[in-house]
């Protein structure tokens, strides 16, 4: 069965651009999966965190009971 490649590339006029980041260990043919807080490679297991904290929801701490 063929793997889906929809969403990994974007066509702009005559040029083809990649929308996802390539894995630095595996090379340009393997893309990192986009998760809410990280990017990860399904082939080698490489993981990198996203540094954009503005898009992540903040966790509110409950007040301590005295």
C-alpha positions as CSV (number, residue, x, y, z in Angstrom):
1,X,0.0,0.0,0.0
2,X,1.3,3.4,-0.9
3,X,2.1,6.0,1.8
4,X,0.2,9.3,1.6
5,X,2.3,12.3,0.7
6,X,-0.5,14.8,0.7
7,X,0.5,17.8,2.9
8,X,4.2,17.2,2.8
9,X,4.7,19.4,-0.3
10,X,3.2,22.6,-1.5
11,X,3.1,23.8,-5.2
12,X,3.8,27.5,-5.7
13,X,3.6,28.3,-9.4
14,X,6.4,26.2,-11.0
15,X,8.2,25.4,-7.8
16,X,7.7,22.6,-5.3
17,X,8.4,23.4,-1.6
18,X,8.5,21.1,1.4
19,X,6.1,21.9,4.2
20,X,7.7,19.6,6.9
21,X,11.2,19.5,8.3
22,X,13.6,16.8,7.1
23,X,15.3,14.5,9.7
24,X,18.9,15.7,10.3
25,X,20.0,12.1,10.9
26,X,18.2,10.2,8.1
27,X,18.5,12.8,5.4
28,X,16.3,14.8,3.1
29,X,14.0,12.0,2.1
30,X,12.6,11.4,5.6
31,X,10.3,14.0,7.2
32,X,9.7,14.7,10.9
33,X,6.1,14.2,12.1
34,X,4.5,17.3,13.5
35,X,3.1,17.0,17.0
36,X,1.7,19.7,19.2
37,X,4.8,20.1,21.3
38,X,7.5,18.3,19.3
39,X,8.7,17.0,16.0
40,X,9.8,13.3,15.7
41,X,11.2,10.9,13.1
42,X,9.4,7.6,12.7
43,X,12.4,5.9,11.2
44,X,15.2,6.6,13.7
45,X,13.3,8.1,16.7
46,X,15.0,11.5,16.6
47,X,12.9,14.0,18.6
48,X,13.2,17.8,18.8
49,X,11.0,20.1,20.9
50,X,9.2,23.1,19.5
51,X,10.4,26.4,21.0
52,X,7.3,28.4,20.1
53,X,5.6,28.6,23.5
54,X,3.0,31.2,22.4
55,X,1.0,28.5,20.5
56,X,0.9,26.0,23.4
57,X,-1.8,26.3,26.0
58,X,-0.5,27.2,29.4
59,X,-1.3,24.9,32.3
60,X,-3.0,26.8,35.2
61,X,-1.9,25.5,38.6
62,X,-4.5,24.9,41.2
63,X,-4.2,26.9,44.5
64,X,-2.7,24.9,47.4
65,X,-5.1,24.0,50.2
66,X,-4.0,25.2,53.7
